[in-house]
Amino acid sequence: MNELIHILPVSLILLSAVGVMFMSMYEEKFNTKQYITVSSVLLVLALILSFIPLGESYAVRPYNDIFNDVLIFDSFSNFFNILLILGTLLTLLIGENYFRSKEYFKGEFFSILLFALFGMMLLANANELVTAFIALEIASFAVYVMVGYNSEDSKRVEAIFKYLVLGSFIGAFYLLGVVLVYGATATTNLTEIAAYISAHSNEDMALLYIGLTLILFTFLFKIAAFPFQSWVLDVYRGAPMIITAYMASTFKIAIFSFFLRAVLQDIAPMIDFWDSIMYVIIIFTLVFGTWLAITQNIVKRMLAASSIVHTGYLLLAFIALGQNIHAAYATVFYLIAYLLSALGSFGIISHIISETKVRVTYDDFKGLAKERPYLAAMMTIFLFSLAGIPSTIGFIGKFYVFTEAINAGYILLAVLAIVATFISVYYYFKLIAMMYFYPTKEECMDNDFNDKRVSTYAIAFLAIITIVGGIGSAIVFFIPALNIDTLIEMTQIAIQSLFIKS
């Protein structure tokens, strides 16, 4: 029975995806609101099941005679599964108004979204390279389809083809890396690879280093690090706004879940090998991402470019893993902070454009604070968090990352990241200035705008959590669920479970 509890959340998501797919066969009987409701209820149920073992430190391999050690269920994977389910649920709720306003969103779309979540959760539990590849491709192909879901829009078509071709190409690098790893170790199981590494010297592992480096390229592509970021602006720009939010936040968490496991649990003795490479990549990711963000006039492209900068911050914590285990806590916490801020900022734009005339450029947001003061206030909170302004969770996340990078000896990189943060104030505050200090453009006004929707309340919830996460436990110590110290403790338990011998 205990073994069944651990696999229930991911099994439920798979069954839910199949169930919603069968629902979509009877399109005339269900509307978009019903699909959102059913999907949300199933996600809430999966979230409740995931909360059952939360707070425990464990690492088990249930039904190992069936799974053959390719999957591992521990506090680490459960913690990430909660984040992934929560990210998907929030995407549905925030996008409720957006989905209902676009006629092309049919029932199968929500099935595809659940299949994407299933692939991401499977990736978080993967303990074997081929299994991880299959999980990654399930999630990736589902995202490809969602990016180009409206085939009548030329921007969607361009985005899906660019993403599909480049994603397939980088997938070949991953498979080549797996082949080389297998050639060096005679296994693709992460636990057995870790045993091989501990039993051999660096001189005997040249082929393994090459193979793992090729797999690292896939990681860098998926998180849009330099020099693999070329797809981001066009794909994020072409994708539906709410899917852009999902890709920038939840999908990125799934990618980090697997590679954090591999680095911390299995290949930790080897990660110093990539120090020089990662050092250069972080510099160019921060510099190039900042330059792109400054030069954008379209808000969606600005947020897409800024996501590259945030990737640089995450890599800054990632490179410090070899020197300090606390860098892992900082990485996970920053992922949570960025999940809230990115979902909120992208989501609120999707909410606005679903009922008003399209707001695309900075100029189109002029006077939003006079027209919709509550939405403008929430957007300001998310932009503050992305910029790392004190009293937001984004500030706490950046503080942790920069502190751990300095403790690990990467002082110059930390200084560069801090400079990039100061520069980010310009392009985030530029949007805030447009909302508050300029008159509303008449062509963007819409007096029929309805703020009383599920998406509005979901965005408000995110804004509150963003502020609570920044204030910390000083004010909300009496509410354990909102206590920032509790979140940090859960993060530590999740990371420490990687070192339990199961």
N, C-alpha and C positions, 0 to 999 in steps of 0.2 A: 504493500500500500504506500509506503514511504517513497518507493521508487516512482510510482505512478504520479505522485504529487509534483515531482520535479519536472516531468515531461508534459503535464497537463496544459500549461500556458501556450507553449509552442504548438501542441497538438490542436488546441482549441482554435488558434489563429488559422491553421491550415484548413480545418473543417469549416470555419467561418468563411474563408475565401471561396471554398468549393460551394458552400451553401448559397452565398450571395450570387455566385456565378449561375447557379441553377435558377435563382430568383429572376435573374436578368432575362431568362428565356421567356418569361411572361411579362414583357415590358409594359403591355397595356394595363396590367393589374396594379402596378406599383409606380409611384412617382418618386422624384428625387428626394423629397423629404423623408419618405419611408425608408429608402435605402440608407440615408444618413442615420436615421434612428436605429435601424437594425444593426448596422455596422458599429455604431457607437455603443449600443448595449452589449454587444459581443466583446468589444474592446474593454469595456468596464469590467465585465466578468473575467476576462483574461488578466486584467490588472489586479483584481481582487485575489485571484489564484496566485499571482506572482508575489503578492504582499505576505502570503502565509509564512514563508521561510525568511522574510526580511529581518535582518538583525542577527541572524545566526551565521556563524562561520563554518562553512562545510564545503566539501568537494567530493562528489560522488559520480560514478559512471553507471547509471541505471540500465538494466537489461543489457549488460555488456556482451552476453552471448549473441545478442541480435545486432547491436551497433558496432561490436568489435573494436571498441576503444576509439571510435572516430568522433564521438561526442562526449563532452564533459559538462556536468551541471554543477555549478558551484555558486558561491555568494557573488563572485565577480560577474558571471553570465546573468544571474538573476537580477543584479543591480542594473546592468545594461538593458536587459529585457524590459524592465520597468520603464526606463527612460525611452526606449523605442516605442513601446505601447503608448506611453503618455504622449510622446511626440506625434504619433499617428492620430491619436484621439483628439488632441488639440488642433491638428491640421484639419480634421473633419469639422470640428465645431467652429473654428475660426473661419473656415471656408464655406460654411453653410449658406450664407447669403450669396457668395460668389458662385457656388455650384448651382443654386436654384435660378440664378439670373442668366445662366448660359444653357441654352437648349441642347447643346451637343453632349453634355454630361449625362450618360446613360448608366444603367445598372451595372454593366460590366466594368465600368471605371472603378467602382468601389471594390469590386472583386480583385481587380488588378492591384489596387492600393493595399489590400490585405495580403495578397501574394508577395508584394514587395516587403511588407513587414515580416512575413514568414521567412523570407530569405535572409533578412537582416538578423532576426533572432537566431536562426540556424548558424549564421556566421559567428555570432557571439558565443555559441556553444561548441564551435568546431575545434577539434583537437587533431586535425589531420589536414594536410595541404589540399588534397583533391576535394575533400568534403567542403573545405573553405571556398574553393573555386566554384563548386556547384552552387553553394549558398550565395556567393557574390554574384554569380550570373543570374540566378533567379531574381534577386533584388534588382540588379542592373537592368535586365531586360524589361522588368515591370516598369522601372523608371523611364526607360527609353520610350515605352508605349505611352506613358502618361505625358511625357514631354511633347510628343507629337499627336496627342489624342484628337485634336481638331484638325483633320487633314485638309480642310478647306482654307486654312490660314497658311500663307506661304512662309511666314516666320516660323511656324510650328514645324513645317516640313523640313526647312533648312536646319533647324535646331536638332531634330531627331536624327537626320542623316549624319550631321557632323558628329554628334555624340555617339551614335551607333558605330560609325566607321572607326573613330579614334578609340572608343571603348573596346571594340573587338580586336583592334591592333594591339592595344596594351595588354589585353587578355592573353594574346599569344606570347608575350614576354613572360607573363606569369607561368604559363604552362612550360615554356622552355626552362625557366628557373626551377620548376618542380622536377623536370626530367634530370637536370644537373644535380639537384639535391639528392634525388633517388640514386643517381649514378655514384655519388660520393658516399652515401650512408646505407643504401639498400633498403630504405624505408621512407615513407612520407608522413609517418606519425610523429607529431611534435614531441611527445614524451620520449620516443626512441631516438629522435634527432638530438634531444638534449643529452641523453646518455652517451651518444656518439661524441658529441662535443667535449664532454667532461673527460672522455677516455683518450682523446687524441690531442696532439699539439697543433699549433697554428700551421706548421710546415706541412702537415698532412691534410689540410683542409682547404686548399686553394680552390678546388672545384666547388666545394660547399659555399665558399665566400661568393663566387661568381653567381651561383644559383640563387642565393639569398638576395644578392644585389638586384638581380632581375625581378625578383618578387617585390623588392622595395620600390622599384619603378612603378609597379601597379598601385602600390599604396600612395605614392606621391601624385600619380595621375588622378586617382579617385578623390583626393582631398584638395586637388588644384594647387599644388605647390609648383614653384618654378623648377624646370622649364616646361612643365606639363599643364600650364594654366590657360593655354591659348583657347580652349573650348569654352571657358566659363562665361565670358561676356555674351557671346552669341547664343549659347544654350540657355542660360538664365534669362536672357532677354526674350527668346522665342517661346520658352515654356509658359504655360498658364501660371499666373502669379502665385497661386497657392502651392503649386508643385515646385516652383522655384524656392519657396520657403521650406518645403519638405526636403529638397535636395541639399540646401545650404545648412540645414540643422540636423535633422534626424538621420539622414543617410550618412552624413559625416561621422556621427556618433557610432554607427554600425561599423564603419571602416576602422575606426580607432579601437573598437572593442576587440577585434581579432588581432591586430598588430600589437596592441599593448600586451595581450596575453602572450603572443609569441616572443616578444622582446623580454618581458619580465620573467616569464616562467621557463622559457626554453633556450633562447639564444643570448641570454644576458652576458656570458663571457666574451661574446664576439662583437658587441655593439660599438666598442671603441674603434673598430676598424672603419666605421662610417663617419667618424667625427669630422674629418676634414671635408668630406663631401657634404654632410649636413650643414656644416658651418657656412659654406658657400651658398648652398640652397636657401638657407634662412635669410641671409643677407639680400639675395636677389628677390626672394619672395616678398620681403618687407618693402624693399625699395620699389620694385616694379608694381606691386599691388597698390602702394601709396600713390605712385605717379598716375596709374590708371584711374584711381578713385577721384583724384583731383581734377582730371581732365574730362570727366563725364558730365554731360548736361541732362541726360535721362536718368531719373531717380533710380529706376530698376537696375540700370547698368552700374550706377554708383554703388548701390548695395552689393551687387555682384562682385565688383572690383574690391570692395572693402572686405568681402569674405576671403579674398586671397590674403589680405593683410592678417586677418584673424587666423588663417592657416599658419602664417609665419609665427604668430604668438604660440600656437599649439606645438609647432615644431621646436620652438625654443624650450618648452618644457620637456618635449620628447627627447631632445639631445642630452638633457641633463639626467636622464634616467640611469645612465651608466655610473654616475657619481653619487646620486642621492635618490633613495626610494621615495622620498617626499615629493619628488617631481612628478611621480605617478598620481599622487593625490591632487596636485595642482592641475595636471592635465585633465583628469576626470571632472574636477570642479569647473574648470574653464569650459569644458564641453557642455556642462549643464547651464552655465551662465549664457553661453552663446546660443544654446537651444532656445532659451526663453526670449532673448533679445531679438534673434533672427526671426523666429516664428512670429513674434509680436510685430516687428517692423514690416516684414513682407506681408504678413497677414492683414495688417490694418490698411495697407495700400489696396490689397485685393478687396477688402470690405468697402473702401471708398469708391473704387472704380466700378463696383458692381451695381451701384445705384446712381452714380453721377456720371456726367460726361467724362471721358477718359482723361485721367491726370497722368501725364507722362514725364514732362520736364519739370525742372525746379519752378519755372514761372507758373506752371499750372497749379502749384500748391499755394500760390499767393492768397493770403487772407483766409486760409482754412480755419484759423483760430476764431475768426468772427462768424464764420459760417457753421462750423461744427466744433465748438470749444472742447468738448470732452474727447473727441477723437484726436484733436491736435495735442491735447495734454498727454494722452496716452502715447502718441507717436513721439513726443518729446522725451518721455521717460525711456522708451526703447532706444532712442538715439543717444541719450545720456549714457545708457548702459553700454552701448556699442563703443562709445568714445571713452569709456572708463572714468566717468565723472563720479566722485564720491557720493555715497548714499544709494548706489545701485549695485546689483550683483556683479555687473561687468567690472566695476572698480575692484571688488574683492578678488575676482578671478584674475585680473591682470596683476594685482599685487602679489598673489600667490606665485604666479608664473615667473614674474621678474625676480622675486625674492629667491626662488629655488634656482633659477639660472645663475644668479650672482653667487649663491652658496656653492654651486657646482663649478665656479670659476669662469663662467662665460660672461664676463663683465662687459666687454665691448658689444656683444650681441644684445645684452640687456639694455645698454645705453641706446643702441640703434632702435630697439623696440619701443623704448620710452619716447624717443624722438618721433617715431612713426605714430605713436599715440597722440602726441601733441599736434601733429599735422592733421590727424583725423578729426580733430575738433573743428577744423576749417570746413570740411565737406559735410560733416553732420550738422554743424550749427548753421551752415548756409541754408539748409532745408528748414530748420527751426525759424530762422530769420524770415524766410519767405512766408511761413505760416502766420507769424505774429506781427510783422512790421510792414506789410504791404497790403493794399486793398485787393479784394477778391476780383478775379477775372470773371466778367459776366457770363462768358461762354462755359465756365465751369460750375456755375451756380445751379443748384437743383433744390427747389423748395419742398419737393416730395420725399426727400431723403428720410428714411426710417431708422432711427438709432436703436429701437427696441427689438433687437433680434438676438438669436442665440450667439451669433458671431460677435456681437458687441459685448455681451457679457463674458464670453471666453477671452476676448482681448483684454477686458478690464481685469479679469482674474490674473492674466499674465503680467499686466502692469503692476498689480499689487504685489505679486511674488517677486518681481524684479526689484521693487523698492524694499520689501522685507528682507530679501537676500543681501541687500547692501547695508541696511541698518544693523543687521546681525541680531544677536540674542539679547541685546540690552533692553529692547522694548517688548519682544515677543517671547521671552523666556517661559511664560506661563502657557504657551501653546506649542507643545512638543512637535507637532507636525510642521510648524513653520519656523522652528528654531534652527538657525544656521549651523549651530554646533552639532545638532543631530545629523544634519546632512553630511557634514565633514566626517563624523564618526562612521556613518554608513559607507562613505567612500573608502575609508581606511579598512573597514572590515572586508569590503569587496576586494581590495587589492591584496590584503594579507591572505585571503583564501587561496590565492594562486600558489602559495608555498606549502599548502597542506598536502601531505602524501596520501593519496586516495587509492 
